[in-house]
Amino acid sequence: MGRKNIFEIVRDNSNIKNDIDRIIRLFSEDKICACNEVLYTRDMSLKDFVEEFCFSTWKSRGHCLDVDDFLSTIGYKELLFNIKNCIDSVNESLIIIEMVFNFWKLAENKSKITCVNFGFKNNFYHLFDLMQDILARLNYQAIYDKEKEQVLVIEDKPEVTAVAEIVDDDLSMEVLKYNHHTLKGDLATKKKILLRFGNELEAKRDTLNLVNKESTTNIFYMLNNFNLRHNNIDESNNKHFKKVVAEMKDEELEEWYDELYQMILLAFLELDNKDRTIKFKEIKDKIENVEK
């Protein structure tokens, strides 16, 4: 067997841990940002740049006082320790990437507002490419909620992306956010999102019935009987009480919520295809009539 070339060696020695080390270095050590002062240019790390120019006005800073307070709140040191010791490294790596991605986006947005005063070195964009590459390898993607100034890392599912592209902008973020890893076990938030989807479909129920009656029946049955629209777990509520649902453990109920989410995604796609089918029929009839 012949020797490996240098690019094959780099490829074969590439792993998530090494790439996370690179991300951390580009985040907190390397001077990849620049502030153009009157007489000189001051080079800064991404961490220091965000601290000085972005953090105090960040909509999603919560109650955190500064960048160090934010990092402490998300357990930054513990995350690094777990990655170093290979403890749940994939999940921890996704959290690190999500954090750095948010700071990267803050810096980029800042430069767009006052582009004369700020600039970046080549590795600033290399950091972006590195994070995107890792997410792609793990089958995740980064999405940006402009209103909340939040970058969220979610599982990359083609059907989810397809639906997000066809629904209204305000609903598309909800479609994507349902897949965020922090929502696992969060029945209250999932319930809120599903109810919003239900309200959206309610207005299109007649059309959806024509497309797929069985699916429509199942979706609205679940909305009405799985403790979503009504309190189905309170035995004193004779009208809506469902014994089977009331006896479900949270894990089982969450599984059904996730199934309902998938059914709703399909419903949106079917509605979109209905419009496409109608448009195609119109052009088909037009073509056939001309030919006659």
C-alpha positions in Angstrom: 0.0 0.0 0.0 1.4 3.4 -1.0 2.0 6.2 1.5 -0.7 8.7 2.2 -0.4 12.2 0.9 -0.6 15.1 3.4 -4.2 15.8 2.6 -5.2 12.2 3.3 -3.3 12.4 6.6 -5.2 15.5 7.6 -8.5 13.9 6.6 -7.9 10.7 8.5 -6.8 12.6 11.7 -9.8 14.9 11.7 -12.2 14.3 14.5 -14.8 16.3 16.4 -12.6 16.8 19.5 -9.7 18.3 17.5 -12.1 20.5 15.6 -13.8 21.7 18.8 -10.3 22.6 20.1 -9.8 24.7 17.0 -13.1 26.4 17.5 -12.3 27.2 21.1 -8.9 28.6 20.0 -10.5 30.8 17.3 -13.1 31.9 19.8 -11.0 32.9 22.8 -7.4 33.1 21.8 -6.7 34.0 18.2 -7.0 37.6 17.1 -9.6 37.3 14.3 -11.5 40.5 14.8 -10.2 44.1 14.5 -11.3 47.5 15.7 -10.0 50.4 13.5 -9.1 53.2 15.9 -8.1 56.7 14.8 -4.3 56.0 14.7 -4.1 52.2 14.8 -5.9 49.0 14.4 -6.6 46.9 17.5 -6.7 43.2 17.0 -9.1 41.2 19.3 -10.4 37.7 19.9 -14.0 37.0 19.0 -14.8 36.7 22.7 -13.2 40.1 23.5 -14.9 41.7 20.5 -18.3 40.6 21.5 -17.7 41.6 25.1 -16.7 45.2 24.1 -19.0 45.9 21.2 -22.0 43.5 21.2 -22.9 41.8 24.4 -24.6 44.7 26.3 -27.2 45.2 23.5 -27.8 41.5 22.7 -31.5 40.7 23.0 -30.8 37.2 24.2 -28.3 37.9 26.9 -30.9 37.2 29.6 -29.8 38.4 33.0 -26.1 37.8 32.3 -23.8 40.8 33.0 -21.0 40.0 30.6 -19.6 37.3 28.4 -17.9 35.5 31.3 -21.2 35.5 33.2 -22.9 34.0 30.2 -20.2 31.3 29.7 -20.5 30.5 33.4 -24.2 30.2 33.2 -24.2 27.7 30.3 -21.5 25.7 32.1 -18.7 26.4 29.6 -15.9 25.0 31.7 -17.8 21.8 32.4 -18.6 21.5 28.6 -14.8 21.7 27.8 -14.0 19.2 30.5 -16.5 16.7 29.2 -15.3 17.1 25.6 -11.7 16.6 26.8 -12.7 13.4 28.6 -15.1 12.2 25.9 -18.2 12.4 28.1 -21.2 12.8 25.9 -18.9 14.7 23.5 -21.3 15.0 20.6 -24.0 16.7 22.7 -21.5 18.9 24.4 -19.9 19.8 21.1 -23.2 20.9 19.7 -23.7 23.3 22.7 -20.2 24.7 22.2 -20.8 25.3 18.5 -24.2 26.9 19.2 -22.6 29.3 21.7 -19.7 30.3 19.4 -22.0 30.6 16.4 -24.2 33.1 18.4 -21.1 35.2 19.2 -19.9 34.9 15.6 -23.2 36.2 14.3 -23.2 39.1 16.8 -19.8 40.2 15.5 -20.8 39.8 11.8 -24.0 41.8 12.4 -22.0 44.5 14.2 -19.7 44.9 11.2 -22.6 45.3 8.8 -24.0 48.1 10.8 -20.7 50.1 11.2 -18.5 48.4 8.6 -16.0 51.3 8.6 -14.9 50.7 12.2 -14.6 46.9 12.3 -13.0 44.2 10.3 -12.1 40.6 10.4 -9.1 38.4 9.5 -9.3 35.4 7.3 -9.8 32.9 10.2 -13.0 34.7 11.1 -14.7 33.1 8.1 -12.7 29.9 8.5 -14.4 29.6 11.9 -17.8 29.8 10.2 -16.8 27.1 7.7 -15.4 24.9 10.4 -18.7 25.1 12.4 -20.8 24.5 9.4 -18.7 21.5 8.4 -19.0 19.8 11.8 -22.7 20.4 11.9 -23.0 18.8 8.4 -21.1 15.8 9.5 -23.3 15.3 12.5 -26.5 16.0 10.4 -27.3 19.2 12.1 -27.8 22.8 10.9 -27.6 26.3 12.3 -30.7 28.6 11.9 -30.9 32.2 12.8 -33.9 33.9 14.4 -33.4 37.5 13.5 -36.2 38.8 15.8 -34.6 37.2 18.9 -31.0 37.5 17.7 -30.5 33.7 18.3 -28.6 31.1 16.4 -30.1 27.6 17.1 -28.5 24.3 16.2 -31.1 21.8 15.2 -31.2 18.4 13.6 -31.1 18.6 9.8 -34.2 16.9 8.5 -35.1 17.4 4.8 -38.9 17.2 5.5 -38.6 19.9 8.2 -36.6 22.2 6.0 -39.1 21.6 3.2 -42.1 22.7 5.3 -40.2 25.7 6.8 -39.7 27.0 3.2 -43.4 26.8 2.3 -45.1 28.2 5.5 -45.3 31.8 6.5 -42.0 33.3 8.0 -43.4 33.6 11.5 -44.4 29.9 11.5 -41.2 28.6 9.8 -39.1 29.3 13.0 -41.6 27.2 15.0 -41.3 24.4 12.5 -37.5 24.4 12.9 -37.4 25.0 16.6 -39.4 21.9 17.5 -36.2 19.9 16.6 -34.0 21.8 19.0 -32.2 19.5 21.4 -33.2 21.6 24.5 -36.9 20.8 23.8 -36.5 17.1 24.6 -38.7 16.5 27.6 -40.2 20.0 27.4 -43.8 19.1 26.9 -45.1 22.6 27.7 -43.1 24.2 24.8 -43.9 21.4 22.4 -47.6 21.7 23.3 -47.5 25.4 22.6 -45.9 24.8 19.1 -48.3 22.0 18.2 -51.3 24.2 19.2 -50.1 26.9 16.9 -49.8 24.4 14.1 -53.3 23.2 14.9 -54.7 26.7 14.6 -53.0 27.2 11.3 -54.4 23.9 9.9 -57.9 24.6 11.3 -58.4 27.4 8.8 -57.4 25.0 6.0 -59.3 21.9 7.4 -61.8 21.6 4.5 -59.1 21.7 1.9 -57.0 19.2 3.9 -60.0 16.9 4.2 -60.1 16.8 0.4 -56.4 16.0 0.2 -56.2 13.3 2.9 -59.3 12.8 5.0 -57.8 10.0 7.2 -54.8 12.1 8.1 -56.9 15.2 8.8 -59.2 13.1 11.1 -56.1 11.8 13.0 -54.5 15.1 13.4 -57.5 16.8 14.9 -58.4 13.8 17.0 -54.9 14.1 18.6 -55.2 17.8 19.1 -58.5 17.3 20.9 -57.8 14.2 22.9 -54.0 14.2 23.9 -54.1 17.0 26.4 -53.4 19.7 23.9 -56.5 21.7 23.2 -58.4 20.4 26.2 -57.6 19.1 29.7 -57.8 15.4 29.0 -56.1 14.2 32.2 -58.3 15.7 34.9 -60.8 13.0 36.0 -63.3 15.6 37.3 -63.5 17.0 33.7 -66.0 14.4 32.5 -66.5 16.0 29.1 -62.8 15.8 28.0 -61.2 13.2 30.3 -59.4 10.4 28.6 -58.3 7.6 30.9 -55.6 6.2 28.6 -54.0 9.6 28.1 -54.2 10.5 31.8 -52.3 7.3 32.6 -49.5 7.9 30.1 -46.0 8.8 31.4 -44.6 12.0 30.1 -42.1 10.1 27.9 -44.9 8.3 26.1 -47.0 11.4 25.7 -44.0 13.2 24.3 -43.5 10.4 21.7 -47.1 10.9 20.6 -46.5 14.7 20.4 -43.5 14.0 18.2 -45.7 11.7 16.0 -48.3 14.5 15.7 -45.5 16.9 14.7 -44.5 14.6 11.8 -48.2 14.2 10.8 -48.6 18.0 10.7 -45.4 18.4 8.6 -46.9 15.9 6.1 -50.2 17.9 6.1 -48.4 21.1 5.2 -46.6 19.4 2.4 -49.8 17.8 1.1 -51.5 21.2 1.1 -48.6 22.7 -0.8 -48.8 19.9 -3.3 -52.6 20.5 -3.7 -51.9 24.0 -4.9 -49.2 22.7 -7.2 -51.5 20.0 -8.6 -54.2 22.6 -9.3 -51.8 24.9 -11.1 -50.4 22.0 -13.2 -54.0 20.9 -14.2 -54.7 24.5 -15.3 -51.6 24.6 -17.6 -52.2 21.0 -18.8 -55.8 21.8 -19.8 -54.6 25.0 -21.5 -52.0 23.0 -23.5 -54.5 20.3 -24.5 -57.1 22.9 -25.5 -54.7 24.7 -27.8 -53.6 21.4 -29.4 -57.3 20.7 -30.3 
